[in-house]
Amino acid sequence: MTEASDGGRRRTLPWPIRSVVAGTAATATMTLAYAAERRLRPNRRGPLDYDDSLVPGQIVASVMHLPHVTAREDRELGLGLRWSYGSAFGLWHGFLYRKIGEPFASVLFGCTLMSATLSLFPLLGRTPPPWRWPADVMATSVGTHIAYVGGAATADAMMRRLASA
């Protein structure tokens, strides 16, 4: 991915822009992971984990002090949160990559994501503490976050390779 070609020398996208793009690709990867799990578990009704539920939208509504939010509005707020913070959170991976490189950047990035999920949902979303989450909910949460981390790292690496090609 290049901004411009300068007499045969390529200029890469600035790392913050590349990181936000990678975060967007990671959010799409996470969304596809949820879709794949739904296909693998056709008998499962309702959300697969708390990220897939109305909880993120309820957190947004609570933080913004929005009264009388419907389930549909909670879902829309949750999707807006997923795509905005999912994209912007790519900046953290980009920063870590610049400081410590791979694979350590992705490991620390994934640990940060899971720490936030396991602490903020109980604190802000009124979910049970993580040790009370059903095993399938915990497995889905870990799996979809691994997909997100892999999506961010892969998209960022692809953009760096394209720029150096």
C-alpha positions as CSV (number, residue, x, y, z in Angstrom):
1,M,0.0,0.0,0.0
2,T,1.6,3.3,-1.0
3,E,0.7,6.9,-0.8
4,A,2.7,7.8,-3.8
5,S,5.5,6.7,-6.0
6,D,8.5,9.0,-5.9
7,G,10.8,8.2,-8.8
8,G,10.8,4.5,-8.2
9,R,11.0,4.9,-4.4
10,R,7.8,4.0,-2.6
11,R,6.4,5.8,0.4
12,T,4.5,3.8,2.8
13,L,1.4,4.8,4.6
14,P,2.2,6.4,8.0
15,W,2.0,3.7,10.6
16,P,-1.0,5.2,12.4
17,I,-3.1,5.0,9.3
18,R,-1.9,1.6,8.5
19,S,-2.7,0.5,12.1
20,V,-6.3,1.8,11.9
21,V,-6.8,0.0,8.6
22,A,-5.4,-3.1,10.2
23,G,-7.8,-2.7,13.1
24,T,-10.7,-2.4,10.7
25,A,-9.5,-5.6,9.0
26,A,-9.3,-7.2,12.4
27,T,-12.8,-6.2,13.2
28,A,-14.0,-7.8,10.0
29,T,-12.1,-10.9,10.8
30,M,-13.7,-11.1,14.3
31,T,-17.1,-10.6,12.7
32,L,-16.4,-13.5,10.2
33,A,-15.3,-15.6,13.2
34,Y,-18.7,-15.1,14.8
35,A,-20.4,-15.9,11.5
36,A,-18.4,-19.1,11.2
37,E,-19.2,-20.2,14.7
38,R,-22.9,-19.6,14.1
39,R,-22.7,-22.0,11.1
40,L,-20.8,-24.6,13.2
41,R,-23.3,-24.3,16.1
42,P,-26.7,-24.0,14.3
43,N,-28.6,-25.1,17.4
44,R,-27.2,-22.2,19.5
45,R,-29.8,-19.5,19.9
46,G,-28.9,-16.0,20.9
47,P,-25.5,-14.4,21.4
48,L,-22.4,-16.5,21.4
49,D,-20.6,-14.4,24.1
50,Y,-20.9,-11.0,25.7
51,D,-19.2,-9.1,22.8
52,D,-21.9,-10.7,20.6
53,S,-24.7,-9.6,22.9
54,L,-26.5,-6.4,23.7
55,V,-23.9,-5.7,26.5
56,P,-21.6,-3.5,24.5
57,G,-24.5,-1.3,23.4
58,Q,-25.8,-1.2,27.0
59,I,-22.4,0.0,28.1
60,V,-22.4,2.8,25.5
61,A,-25.9,3.8,26.5
62,S,-24.9,3.8,30.2
63,V,-21.7,5.8,29.7
64,M,-23.6,8.3,27.5
65,H,-26.5,8.4,29.9
66,L,-29.0,7.6,27.2
67,P,-32.5,6.8,28.7
68,H,-34.9,4.3,27.4
69,V,-32.8,2.5,24.8
70,T,-34.4,-0.3,23.0
71,A,-32.8,-3.7,22.2
72,R,-32.5,-2.6,18.6
73,E,-30.7,0.6,19.6
74,D,-28.5,-1.4,22.0
75,R,-27.5,-3.6,19.1
76,E,-26.8,-0.6,16.8
77,L,-24.8,1.1,19.6
78,G,-22.8,-2.1,20.1
79,L,-22.0,-2.4,16.4
80,G,-20.9,1.2,16.3
81,L,-18.7,0.6,19.3
82,R,-17.2,-2.6,17.8
83,W,-16.3,-1.0,14.5
84,S,-15.0,2.3,16.0
85,Y,-12.9,0.9,18.8
86,G,-12.0,-2.2,16.8
87,S,-10.5,0.1,14.1
88,A,-8.9,2.5,16.5
89,F,-7.5,-0.2,18.7
90,G,-5.3,-1.2,15.8
91,L,-3.2,1.8,16.9
92,W,-2.1,-0.2,20.0
93,H,-0.9,-3.1,17.8
94,G,0.9,-0.7,15.5
95,F,2.6,1.0,18.5
96,L,3.6,-2.3,20.0
97,Y,4.9,-3.6,16.7
98,R,7.1,-0.5,16.4
99,K,8.5,-0.9,19.9
100,I,8.9,-4.7,20.3
101,G,8.2,-6.4,17.0
102,E,6.4,-9.6,16.3
103,P,5.4,-12.0,17.8
104,F,5.6,-10.1,21.1
105,A,3.5,-7.3,19.8
106,S,0.6,-9.6,19.0
107,V,0.9,-11.5,22.3
108,L,0.8,-8.3,24.3
109,F,-1.9,-6.9,22.1
110,G,-4.1,-10.0,22.7
111,C,-3.4,-9.9,26.4
112,T,-4.5,-6.3,26.5
113,L,-7.7,-7.1,24.6
114,M,-8.6,-10.1,26.8
115,S,-7.8,-8.1,30.0
116,A,-10.1,-5.3,28.9
117,T,-12.9,-7.8,28.0
118,L,-12.6,-9.8,31.2
119,S,-12.6,-6.7,33.4
120,L,-14.7,-4.0,31.7
121,F,-17.7,-6.2,30.9
122,P,-18.2,-7.1,34.6
123,L,-17.5,-3.6,35.7
124,L,-19.5,-1.6,33.1
125,G,-21.8,-4.2,31.5
126,R,-23.0,-5.9,34.6
127,T,-22.0,-9.4,33.4
128,P,-20.9,-12.0,35.8
129,P,-17.2,-12.1,36.6
130,P,-15.2,-14.1,34.1
131,W,-14.8,-17.2,36.4
132,R,-18.6,-17.5,36.2
133,W,-18.8,-17.3,32.4
134,P,-20.0,-20.5,30.8
135,A,-17.2,-22.5,29.2
136,D,-18.7,-22.0,25.7
137,V,-18.9,-18.2,26.2
138,M,-15.3,-18.0,27.4
139,A,-14.1,-20.2,24.5
140,T,-15.9,-18.0,22.0
141,S,-14.6,-14.8,23.6
142,V,-11.0,-16.2,23.5
143,G,-11.4,-17.5,19.9
144,T,-12.9,-14.4,18.4
145,H,-10.2,-12.2,20.1
146,I,-7.5,-14.5,18.7
147,A,-9.1,-14.0,15.3
148,Y,-9.0,-10.3,15.8
149,V,-5.3,-10.3,16.8
150,G,-4.5,-12.5,13.9
151,G,-6.4,-10.2,11.5
152,A,-4.6,-7.1,12.8
153,A,-1.2,-8.6,12.6
154,T,-1.8,-10.1,9.2
155,A,-3.3,-7.0,7.6
156,D,-0.4,-4.9,9.0
157,A,2.2,-7.3,7.7
158,M,0.6,-7.4,4.3
159,M,0.5,-3.6,4.0
160,R,4.2,-3.4,5.0
161,R,5.1,-6.1,2.5
162,L,3.2,-4.4,-0.3
163,A,4.9,-1.1,0.5
164,S,8.4,-2.7,0.3
165,A,7.6,-4.7,-2.9
